[in-house]
């Protein structure tokens, strides 16, 4: 470990000497731009891939942010594998990561103010999985449209190099996710770690918004009360609880080849929609439906302007969303879709796409 750390320090020195520089001040934050970051990560990559322990440990690494005019910013960081499904199963070639920065080394860089960041990696190194990552990134950006109480994200093109040169360099596309502490500070809240027994402990508006969004994208891989793919934040002023979703790779709009619906709900394919919100009459959801109708054009524009996905995927996604809008604007379909949370319904679920 000591020799590895010395090697990384040596790389930092060489990078700085031969790159002509650490960059000058940048007046924007990490999540203020939609342009992909170009970065290189140097670490003990094989150890990251092979770490299947319950609590992965941090290892030293070097993160290089490539700027214009051959300038760079270089950071001595700690990095570890994270996640469960993608890390502990044979599904993925490379795990998601957590990057841990030294805050005092970030001044006047795009990472200023950051501490720990989640990195969502390509699960496998092929075009299909690259597109999955880009589609999931767009789902975070879509939820940003509805509320500031959501995780911000930033696209990344990354080259990953093994410090011991045991495996070839890995090039992939992924994205960084705002840290929960940063989100809490931004929205005037703090993370809520206590047990909640019902999603209705959270504010009605936030629950309806989250549930409607998950219904729109066809995602059932979440629960508020168990905090499954959902973080809870407590407003510092009034004590209200706000759920914030994450992890959307099981969404029907993406339809990954590994996604399966829960056995607890009556659907057989992830493309089928199932509403997991609270018991509401359609009239009670009118405000939420109005919110989604109001932002329809911005969502569609987000997708049509996104240049990193093939057009057929954009077209597929918008067709899927169009069916959602047909449902929420048709009284009979809306009632069948949402009212089942109040009472059993004979509606045939596999027709709700």
Long-range contacts (C-beta under 8 A, 24 or more apart in sequence): 1-59, 1-60, 4-44, 4-59, 4-60, 4-163, 4-164, 5-60, 7-163, 8-42, 8-43, 8-60, 8-61, 8-62, 8-76, 8-163, 9-76, 11-42, 11-62, 11-163, 12-62, 12-74, 12-76, 15-62, 15-64, 15-72, 15-74, 16-72, 16-74, 19-70, 19-71, 19-72, 20-70, 20-71, 21-71, 21-72, 22-71, 22-72, 22-73, 22-74, 23-67, 23-71, 23-72, 23-73, 23-108, 23-109, 24-108, 25-108, 26-108, 26-109, 26-110, 26-112, 28-110, 29-110, 29-112, 29-113, 30-110, 30-111, 30-113, 30-114, 30-154, 30-176, 31-152, 31-153, 31-154, 31-178, 33-154, 34-155, 35-155, 36-154, 36-155, 36-156, 36-157, 36-173, 36-308, 37-65, 37-110, 37-154, 37-155, 37-156, 37-157, 37-176, 38-65, 38-66, 38-157, 39-63, 39-64, 39-65, 39-66, 39-156, 39-157, 39-158, 39-159, 40-64, 40-66, 40-158, 40-159, 40-160, 40-161, 41-79, 41-158, 41-159, 41-160, 41-161, 42-161, 42-163, 43-79, 43-160, 43-161, 43-162, 43-163, 44-162, 44-163, 44-164, 45-160, 45-161, 45-162, 45-163, 45-166, 45-167, 45-170, 46-162, 46-164, 46-166, 46-167, 48-79, 48-80, 48-81, 48-95, 48-97, 49-81, 49-93, 49-94, 49-95, 51-80, 51-81, 51-87, 51-95, 52-87, 52-88, 56-80, 56-81, 56-82, 56-87, 58-100, 61-99, 61-163, 63-99, 63-101, 65-109, 65-110, 65-111, 73-109, 73-110, 73-111, 75-101, 75-102, 75-105, 75-106, 75-109, 75-111, 76-102, 76-105, 77-101, 77-102, 82-118, 86-121, 86-123, 91-123, 91-258, 92-121, 92-123, 92-124, 93-123, 93-124, 93-125, 94-121, 94-122, 94-123, 94-124, 94-125, 94-160, 94-170, 94-172, 95-121, 96-120, 96-121, 97-121, 99-176, 113-182, 114-179, 114-182, 115-179, 115-181, 115-182, 116-179, 116-181, 117-176, 117-177, 117-178, 117-179, 118-176, 118-177, 118-179, 119-156, 119-158, 119-174, 119-175, 119-176, 119-177, 120-174, 120-175, 120-176, 120-177, 121-158, 121-172, 121-174, 122-172, 122-173, 122-174, 125-170, 125-172, 128-257, 130-172, 130-173, 131-309, 131-310, 131-313, 132-249, 132-254, 132-256, 133-173, 133-174, 133-175, 134-173, 134-306, 134-308, 134-309, 135-253, 135-254, 135-309, 135-313, 135-317, 136-175, 136-248, 136-249, 136-251, 136-254, 137-175, 138-302, 138-303, 138-306, 138-309, 138-317, 139-217, 139-248, 139-251, 139-253, 139-254, 140-175, 140-177, 140-246, 140-248, 141-302, 142-213, 142-217, 142-299, 142-302, 143-213, 143-245, 145-295, 145-298, 145-299, 145-302, 146-209, 146-213, 146-291, 146-292, 146-295, 147-206, 147-209, 148-186, 148-187, 149-183, 149-187, 149-206, 149-233, 149-242, 149-244, 150-183, 150-244, 150-245, 151-177, 151-178, 151-183, 151-244, 151-246, 152-177, 152-178, 152-183, 153-177, 153-178, 155-308, 173-308, 177-246, 180-231, 183-233, 183-244, 184-233, 187-233, 187-235, 187-242, 188-235, 188-236, 188-237, 189-233, 189-234, 189-235, 189-236, 189-242, 190-233, 190-234, 190-236, 191-231, 191-232, 191-233, 191-234, 192-232, 192-233, 192-234, 192-241, 196-224, 196-225, 196-232, 196-241, 197-225, 198-225, 199-223, 199-224, 199-225, 199-243, 199-278, 200-278, 201-225, 201-241, 202-232, 202-240, 202-241, 202-242, 202-243, 203-240, 203-241, 203-242, 204-278, 205-287, 205-288, 206-241, 206-242, 206-243, 207-243, 207-277, 207-278, 208-277, 208-278, 208-280, 208-285, 208-287, 208-288, 209-288, 209-291, 210-243, 210-244, 210-245, 210-277, 211-275, 211-276, 211-277, 211-278, 212-277, 212-285, 212-288, 212-289, 212-291, 212-292, 212-328, 213-245, 214-245, 214-251, 214-276, 215-273, 215-274, 215-275, 215-276, 215-277, 215-324, 215-337, 216-292, 216-321, 216-324, 217-248, 217-251, 217-252, 217-253, 218-251, 218-252, 218-253, 218-270, 218-271, 218-272, 218-273, 218-320, 219-248, 219-250, 219-251, 219-252, 219-270, 220-250, 220-261, 220-262, 220-265, 220-267, 220-270, 220-274, 220-276, 221-247, 221-250, 221-251, 221-259, 221-262, 222-247, 222-276, 223-276, 252-320, 253-317, 253-320, 253-321, 266-349, 267-349, 267-350, 268-350, 269-350, 271-320, 271-353, 272-349, 272-350, 272-352, 272-353, 273-324, 273-327, 273-337, 273-352, 273-353, 274-349, 274-352, 275-337, 275-338, 275-340, 275-341, 276-341, 277-338, 277-341, 278-341, 279-341, 279-342, 280-338, 280-341, 280-342, 281-339, 281-342, 282-331, 282-334, 282-335, 282-338, 282-339, 285-334, 285-338, 289-328, 289-329, 289-334, 292-325, 292-328, 293-325, 293-328, 293-329, 296-321, 296-325, 320-353, 323-353, 327-352
